[in-house]
Amino acid sequence: MDRPTTTSYTALHVFRLTECFMLTVRLSPKLEVRLNRLARRTGCSKAFYAKKAIAEFLDEQEDYLIAVARLEENLPPIPLAEVVKQLGLDG
């Protein structure tokens, strides 16, 4: 009799030492291999890359939601030169 195939996942735990915060993420085997390979090649921890990926994703989503809100409120676009100035990138 054939046994049903199951997908195994690896849990990645992220800790913040200053506050007690833990996040468990289930990774597919393919992602686990990729993450392990990247961590080994760079000498950075898997938690480092998980935190970086989450932070970048949140930045992108927050920017997207701001843009959608501006469109829904029919606000005018902000010129690139103004954005550069507001971010202090014109120096």
BALONU-814726 format. One record per residue: residue number from 1; residue in three letters; x, y, z of N, C-alpha, C in turn. Coordinates in nm, 3 decimals. Layout:
+-----+------+---------+---------+---------+---------+----------+---------+---------+---------+---------+
|  nr | rest |  n_east | n_north |    n_up | ca_east | ca_north |   ca_up |  c_east | c_north |    c_up |
+-----+------+---------+---------+---------+---------+----------+---------+---------+---------+---------+
| NUM |  ALA |       X |       Y |       Z |       X |        Y |       Z |       X |       Y |       Z |
...
+-----+------+---------+---------+---------+---------+----------+---------+---------+---------+---------+
***
This chain:
+-----+------+---------+---------+---------+---------+----------+---------+---------+---------+---------+
|  nr | rest |  n_east | n_north |    n_up | ca_east | ca_north |   ca_up |  c_east | c_north |    c_up |
+-----+------+---------+---------+---------+---------+----------+---------+---------+---------+---------+
|   1 |  MET |   0.084 |  -0.117 |   0.000 |   0.000 |    0.000 |   0.000 |   0.089 |   0.124 |   0.000 |
|   2 |  ASP |   0.055 |   0.220 |  -0.086 |   0.133 |    0.343 |  -0.093 |   0.096 |   0.435 |   0.022 |
|   3 |  ARG |   0.198 |   0.496 |   0.077 |   0.175 |    0.594 |   0.184 |   0.149 |   0.730 |   0.120 |
|   4 |  PRO |   0.060 |   0.808 |   0.177 |   0.036 |    0.943 |   0.122 |   0.162 |   1.028 |   0.139 |
|   5 |  THR |   0.191 |   1.106 |   0.038 |   0.307 |    1.194 |   0.047 |   0.270 |   1.317 |   0.128 |
|   6 |  THR |   0.362 |   1.362 |   0.206 |   0.340 |    1.482 |   0.287 |   0.450 |   1.581 |   0.257 |
|   7 |  THR |   0.418 |   1.705 |   0.271 |   0.516 |    1.810 |   0.254 |   0.569 |   1.848 |   0.390 |
|   8 |  SER |   0.700 |   1.846 |   0.405 |   0.757 |    1.886 |   0.533 |   0.796 |   2.032 |   0.527 |
|   9 |  TYR |   0.787 |   2.096 |   0.638 |   0.822 |    2.236 |   0.650 |   0.921 |   2.254 |   0.763 |
|  10 |  THR |   1.001 |   2.356 |   0.751 |   1.094 |    2.391 |   0.857 |   1.045 |   2.520 |   0.921 |
|  11 |  ALA |   1.045 |   2.525 |   1.051 |   1.004 |    2.646 |   1.122 |   1.127 |   2.733 |   1.144 |
|  12 |  LEU |   1.112 |   2.860 |   1.117 |   1.219 |    2.957 |   1.139 |   1.173 |   3.047 |   1.253 |
|  13 |  HIS |   1.250 |   3.054 |   1.359 |   1.214 |    3.136 |   1.475 |   1.297 |   3.264 |   1.471 |
|  14 |  VAL |   1.231 |   3.376 |   1.492 |   1.298 |    3.506 |   1.495 |   1.279 |   3.564 |   1.635 |
|  15 |  PHE |   1.388 |   3.600 |   1.699 |   1.383 |    3.654 |   1.835 |   1.434 |   3.798 |   1.834 |
|  16 |  ARG |   1.375 |   3.881 |   1.916 |   1.428 |    4.015 |   1.940 |   1.472 |   4.017 |   2.085 |
|  17 |  LEU |   1.599 |   4.042 |   2.109 |   1.654 |    4.031 |   2.244 |   1.605 |   4.140 |   2.337 |
|  18 |  THR |   1.578 |   4.260 |   2.287 |   1.536 |    4.369 |   2.375 |   1.393 |   4.352 |   2.421 |
|  19 |  GLU |   1.313 |   4.286 |   2.342 |   1.175 |    4.257 |   2.378 |   1.151 |   4.110 |   2.349 |
|  20 |  CYS |   1.059 |   4.053 |   2.417 |   1.032 |    3.912 |   2.395 |   0.933 |   3.897 |   2.281 |
|  21 |  PHE |   0.984 |   3.881 |   2.161 |   0.900 |    3.865 |   2.043 |   0.953 |   3.750 |   1.962 |
|  22 |  MET |   0.864 |   3.659 |   1.928 |   0.905 |    3.544 |   1.848 |   0.806 |   3.526 |   1.736 |
|  23 |  LEU |   0.856 |   3.493 |   1.620 |   0.772 |    3.467 |   1.504 |   0.814 |   3.333 |   1.446 |
|  24 |  THR |   0.719 |   3.248 |   1.424 |   0.748 |    3.119 |   1.362 |   0.692 |   3.122 |   1.221 |
|  25 |  VAL |   0.775 |   3.086 |   1.126 |   0.736 |    3.087 |   0.985 |   0.757 |   2.948 |   0.928 |
|  26 |  ARG |   0.657 |   2.897 |   0.862 |   0.671 |    2.768 |   0.797 |   0.726 |   2.791 |   0.656 |
|  27 |  LEU |   0.838 |   2.727 |   0.628 |   0.901 |    2.740 |   0.498 |   0.886 |   2.610 |   0.420 |
|  28 |  SER |   0.865 |   2.624 |   0.291 |   0.864 |    2.505 |   0.207 |   1.007 |   2.451 |   0.201 |
|  29 |  PRO |   1.024 |   2.326 |   0.169 |   1.160 |    2.272 |   0.159 |   1.248 |   2.350 |   0.060 |
|  30 |  LYS |   1.190 |   2.395 |  -0.049 |   1.269 |    2.472 |  -0.148 |   1.319 |   2.603 |  -0.089 |
|  31 |  LEU |   1.230 |   2.673 |  -0.017 |   1.273 |    2.799 |   0.045 |   1.377 |   2.774 |   0.153 |
|  32 |  GLU |   1.360 |   2.665 |   0.227 |   1.457 |    2.633 |   0.331 |   1.596 |   2.611 |   0.271 |
|  33 |  VAL |   1.602 |   2.538 |   0.161 |   1.730 |    2.514 |   0.094 |   1.792 |   2.645 |   0.048 |
|  34 |  ARG |   1.710 |   2.730 |  -0.014 |   1.762 |    2.859 |  -0.062 |   1.811 |   2.946 |   0.053 |
|  35 |  LEU |   1.734 |   2.951 |   0.161 |   1.772 |    3.033 |   0.276 |   1.899 |   2.979 |   0.341 |
|  36 |  ASN |   1.908 |   2.848 |   0.358 |   2.028 |    2.788 |   0.416 |   2.150 |   2.818 |   0.330 |
|  37 |  ARG |   2.135 |   2.805 |   0.199 |   2.246 |    2.830 |   0.107 |   2.293 |   2.975 |   0.117 |
|  38 |  LEU |   2.197 |   3.068 |   0.119 |   2.233 |    3.210 |   0.128 |   2.303 |   3.240 |   0.261 |
|  39 |  ALA |   2.250 |   3.185 |   0.369 |   2.310 |    3.210 |   0.501 |   2.453 |   3.155 |   0.507 |
|  40 |  ARG |   2.472 |   3.035 |   0.455 |   2.607 |    2.976 |   0.456 |   2.703 |   3.059 |   0.370 |
|  41 |  ARG |   2.658 |   3.100 |   0.252 |   2.747 |    3.172 |   0.160 |   2.787 |   3.309 |   0.212 |
|  42 |  THR |   2.698 |   3.372 |   0.287 |   2.725 |    3.509 |   0.332 |   2.771 |   3.518 |   0.477 |
|  43 |  GLY |   2.749 |   3.413 |   0.554 |   2.784 |    3.418 |   0.695 |   2.683 |   3.493 |   0.781 |
|  44 |  CYS |   2.571 |   3.533 |   0.721 |   2.464 |    3.598 |   0.796 |   2.364 |   3.492 |   0.841 |
|  45 |  SER |   2.292 |   3.522 |   0.946 |   2.196 |    3.425 |   0.998 |   2.069 |   3.422 |   0.914 |
|  46 |  LYS |   1.998 |   3.312 |   0.926 |   1.869 |    3.301 |   0.858 |   1.772 |   3.405 |   0.914 |
|  47 |  ALA |   1.779 |   3.431 |   1.043 |   1.693 |    3.531 |   1.105 |   1.719 |   3.670 |   1.046 |
|  48 |  PHE |   1.846 |   3.699 |   1.018 |   1.881 |    3.827 |   0.957 |   1.806 |   3.845 |   0.826 |
|  49 |  TYR |   1.808 |   3.742 |   0.741 |   1.741 |    3.752 |   0.611 |   1.590 |   3.754 |   0.625 |
|  50 |  ALA |   1.535 |   3.682 |   0.722 |   1.391 |    3.684 |   0.744 |   1.346 |   3.824 |   0.787 |
|  51 |  LYS |   1.419 |   3.884 |   0.880 |   1.384 |    4.019 |   0.925 |   1.396 |   4.119 |   0.812 |
|  52 |  LYS |   1.503 |   4.107 |   0.732 |   1.524 |    4.198 |   0.621 |   1.411 |   4.185 |   0.518 |
|  53 |  ALA |   1.372 |   4.062 |   0.487 |   1.265 |    4.039 |   0.389 |   1.133 |   4.095 |   0.439 |
|  54 |  ILE |   1.103 |   4.074 |   0.567 |   0.978 |    4.126 |   0.623 |   0.978 |   4.279 |   0.621 |
|  55 |  ALA |   1.089 |   4.340 |   0.662 |   1.097 |    4.487 |   0.664 |   1.079 |   4.545 |   0.523 |
|  56 |  GLU |   1.146 |   4.486 |   0.424 |   1.133 |    4.535 |   0.287 |   0.992 |   4.516 |   0.234 |
|  57 |  PHE |   0.930 |   4.404 |   0.265 |   0.792 |    4.380 |   0.223 |   0.698 |   4.483 |   0.285 |
|  58 |  LEU |   0.714 |   4.509 |   0.415 |   0.629 |    4.606 |   0.481 |   0.647 |   4.745 |   0.423 |
|  59 |  ASP |   0.771 |   4.784 |   0.394 |   0.797 |    4.914 |   0.332 |   0.722 |   4.926 |   0.199 |
|  60 |  GLU |   0.732 |   4.824 |   0.117 |   0.665 |    4.825 |  -0.014 |   0.514 |   4.831 |   0.001 |
|  61 |  GLN |   0.458 |   4.752 |   0.092 |   0.312 |    4.750 |   0.111 |   0.262 |   4.884 |   0.165 |
|  62 |  GLU |   0.336 |   4.944 |   0.259 |   0.296 |    5.073 |   0.313 |   0.299 |   5.180 |   0.204 |
|  63 |  ASP |   0.402 |   5.180 |   0.121 |   0.409 |    5.276 |   0.010 |   0.292 |   5.255 |  -0.086 |
|  64 |  TYR |   0.261 |   5.129 |  -0.114 |   0.151 |    5.098 |  -0.204 |   0.019 |   5.150 |  -0.147 |
|  65 |  LEU |  -0.004 |   5.128 |  -0.018 |  -0.129 |    5.172 |   0.043 |  -0.141 |   5.324 |   0.046 |
|  66 |  ILE |  -0.029 |   5.393 |   0.064 |  -0.029 |    5.540 |   0.057 |  -0.069 |   5.584 |  -0.083 |
|  67 |  ALA |  -0.011 |   5.520 |  -0.184 |  -0.041 |    5.555 |  -0.323 |  -0.189 |   5.530 |  -0.355 |
|  68 |  VAL |  -0.241 |   5.416 |  -0.310 |  -0.382 |    5.384 |  -0.335 |  -0.473 |   5.486 |  -0.267 |
|  69 |  ALA |  -0.440 |   5.523 |  -0.143 |  -0.521 |    5.621 |  -0.070 |  -0.520 |   5.755 |  -0.143 |
|  70 |  ARG |  -0.405 |   5.795 |  -0.194 |  -0.396 |    5.922 |  -0.267 |  -0.481 |   5.916 |  -0.394 |
|  71 |  LEU |  -0.479 |   5.802 |  -0.462 |  -0.562 |    5.788 |  -0.583 |  -0.710 |   5.791 |  -0.549 |
|  72 |  GLU |  -0.749 |   5.722 |  -0.442 |  -0.889 |    5.718 |  -0.402 |  -0.940 |   5.855 |  -0.358 |
|  73 |  GLU |  -0.853 |   5.936 |  -0.303 |  -0.891 |    6.070 |  -0.258 |  -0.871 |   6.174 |  -0.367 |
|  74 |  ASN |  -0.833 |   6.128 |  -0.486 |  -0.810 |    6.218 |  -0.601 |  -0.710 |   6.328 |  -0.570 |
|  75 |  LEU |  -0.610 |   6.295 |  -0.491 |  -0.505 |    6.392 |  -0.461 |  -0.406 |   6.397 |  -0.577 |
|  76 |  PRO |  -0.346 |   6.512 |  -0.600 |  -0.252 |    6.522 |  -0.712 |  -0.125 |   6.443 |  -0.683 |
|  77 |  PRO |  -0.058 |   6.395 |  -0.787 |   0.069 |    6.325 |  -0.765 |   0.174 |   6.419 |  -0.708 |
|  78 |  ILE |   0.271 |   6.363 |  -0.640 |   0.381 |    6.442 |  -0.586 |   0.496 |   6.433 |  -0.685 |
|  79 |  PRO |   0.544 |   6.548 |  -0.736 |   0.655 |    6.546 |  -0.833 |   0.780 |   6.483 |  -0.772 |
|  80 |  LEU |   0.857 |   6.415 |  -0.856 |   0.978 |    6.348 |  -0.811 |   1.073 |   6.444 |  -0.741 |
|  81 |  ALA |   1.088 |   6.565 |  -0.794 |   1.178 |    6.662 |  -0.732 |   1.136 |   6.693 |  -0.588 |
|  82 |  GLU |   1.007 |   6.698 |  -0.562 |   0.958 |    6.724 |  -0.427 |   0.985 |   6.605 |  -0.335 |
|  83 |  VAL |   0.969 |   6.485 |  -0.385 |   0.997 |    6.365 |  -0.306 |   1.144 |   6.361 |  -0.270 |
|  84 |  VAL |   1.231 |   6.388 |  -0.367 |   1.375 |    6.388 |  -0.344 |   1.409 |   6.492 |  -0.236 |
|  85 |  LYS |   1.348 |   6.609 |  -0.244 |   1.373 |    6.715 |  -0.147 |   1.325 |   6.674 |  -0.008 |
|  86 |  GLN |   1.203 |   6.617 |   0.001 |   1.147 |    6.578 |   0.130 |   1.230 |   6.468 |   0.197 |
|  87 |  LEU |   1.288 |   6.382 |   0.117 |   1.369 |    6.273 |   0.172 |   1.514 |   6.313 |   0.198 |
|  88 |  GLY |   1.548 |   6.437 |   0.164 |   1.683 |    6.485 |   0.186 |   1.786 |   6.424 |   0.093 |
|  89 |  LEU |   1.741 |   6.383 |  -0.026 |   1.831 |    6.320 |  -0.121 |   1.887 |   6.417 |  -0.224 |
|  90 |  ASP |   1.859 |   6.546 |  -0.204 |   1.902 |    6.646 |  -0.302 |   2.037 |   6.708 |  -0.268 |
|  91 |  GLY |   2.099 |   6.661 |  -0.164 |   2.225 |    6.721 |  -0.120 |   2.340 |   6.656 |  -0.176 |
+-----+------+---------+---------+---------+---------+----------+---------+---------+---------+---------+
***
